[in-house]
């Protein structure tokens, strides 16, 4: 099964049936669009959209909106990434969101949120996230270029503007990122 986030909500593709099925959410307003979908280690589907973050039960379509609980009311989310420790990263407007889940004794999840502002001026959307093999988080933005974030040192490097030998990013709108190895990163831009 393949899951797709679309401007019209969530769809799943069944390759055996060669068909798409639209997931009918129980809480429809929040799933009218889905900018990003992520499956965590407990097989919960996390959805980022124009009004925040929530989880969706794949079988029933029941949606739990965590935006208010996490203090993200009406904060759009454009990208997501699962960390090897099971925590979740989301890209919003000018802010990285790091969500930690901890299972309580009653089976409920206790959620903690760390908000990390990016060092770029203006309302910049975070459109792509990937980790390289050394644990560096690479952040693609719409208008702010490429950022390198070291979670241990909590520090950023910014790569944007004109291409030079030290700065290979020639355009500041990053569409996608993929870390091939510890020293190789594929960058998709909306370039000229």
N, C-alpha and C positions, 0 to 999 in steps of 0.2 A: 504494500500500500504506500502511495506517495501522497503527502499532504501539501496543499498549496494555499498560501495566503494571497488573497486577491482584494481588489477594491470592492468586491461584492460579498466578501466574507470568506469562509473556509470551504474548500472542496477537497475531496480525496479521489485519487485515481486508483482503480483496481486493475493491475496489468493482466490478470487472468480473464477478467470480463471485458477488458478494453473499454472501460466506461468511467465517467466522472460522476460523482455523487456530491451534491451540495449538502453540507451539514446545516441542519436547521437548529439554530441556537435557542435555548430556553430563555435567555436573557438577550433579546435580539439587538438592542441599540448598540451594545458594545462589540458585537460581531458583524456589524454591517460592513466593516473593512478589517483586513488583517495585514499589517505591514510585515510582520515577522512571526514565525512559529518555531518553537523549540521544544524538544522532548527531553525531560530531565531524567535522572537516574532511577526515579521511581515511576517512570513512564507516564508522568503528567505532561500534558501539552500546555505550554505557556504561550500566550498570544499577546503581541504588542500591537497596538493600534493607535488611532488618533486621540483616544481618551485615556490611555494608560496601559496597565498590565493586568492580565487575569489568567486563569487556567480553564481549560475546557476538557470535559470528559469525552473522549473520542467515541464511546459507544452511545451515549445519550444526548450529547450536545449541550449538556448543562454547563453553564459558564459561571465562574466565580470571579467577581471583579475585586482585585486587591489594590486598586488605585487609591482609594480613600484610606485604607489601612496603612499603606506605605507612604502616604502623604504626596501622592502623585495625581491628584484629581485634575483631569483635563490636560495632562502632560503627555504629548504624543511620544510614541516609541517606534523607532524605525528599524532597529537591528537587534540581534540577540546572539549569545554565545554561551555554551556550557563549558565551565572550567573543569579541569581534571579532578578538583576536590569536591565537585558536585554543586558548587555555587553557580549563580547565573549572572551574566553580564548583559545589560541592555543599553542601547544607544538612544538618547533622547535629544532634546534641544540644548546644546551647550553643556550637557552633563552626561557623564557615564553613571549608570546605575548598577551597583553590585548588590545582588540579593543573596542572602545566606538563609538556608532552610535548616531548621533543626526539628526533628520529630520529638514531640512530647510524649509522656507516658500514656496519655489518653488517645494517642494516634493522630492528633492534630499536628499541623506544622506551625512552628513559631517562625515568623519571617522577620529578618533584620535587613535594613537597607543602608548602604553607604552611598552617598551622593558625591561624585568626584567632578568638580567643574573643570572643563577643558580650558587651556590657556590661549584661547582664540577670541578676538573681539567680535561682538555681534551675536545674533541669534543663528547659530550654526547647527544644522542637523547632523547627527552621527548616523551614517548610512551603512557602514560595514565594520565588522570586528573579526579579528583572528588572532590566535596565539601562535608564536613561533616555538620551536623546540626548546628554546632556552627560557620560556615563560614570559617573554615580552609580549604585551598586548599591543597590536597594531590597530589603529583607529582611523577609518576613512570618514571624511566629512563632505558635506555639500557646501563648498565655499571656503573651507578652512584648511584644505590640503590633507596631508597625511600626518598622523601623530604616532609617536612611539611612547608607550607608557610602561614604565617599570613598576609593577605592583609592590615589589619589596622596598624599593627606594622611594616610591610614590612620587616619581618625577617624569616629566614629559620632555620630548624633543619634538620640534615642529619642522615639517618639510613641506614648503609650499612655494608658489610663485614660479619664477623662471628656472628652467633646468640648468644646473651647473654640475660640475663633477661631484661636489659634496651634496647636492640636492637634486636628485633625479626626477622629482615630480614637476612636470611642466604645466599641469592644470590642477586647479584646486577643488574640482568636484570628483570625488572618488566614489565609484559605483560598487566595486567589489574588491575583496582581498583574499589571497590564499597563500599561506606560508608553506612553501615547498620543502624547505629545510631550514636549518638555523641561520643560513646566510643567503637565502633566496626567497624573495617575496614577489608574488604576482599581483600587479595593481591594475585594475580596470578603471579608466577615467572617462569622463564625458569631455573628451578633448577636442581640440581643433586641429 
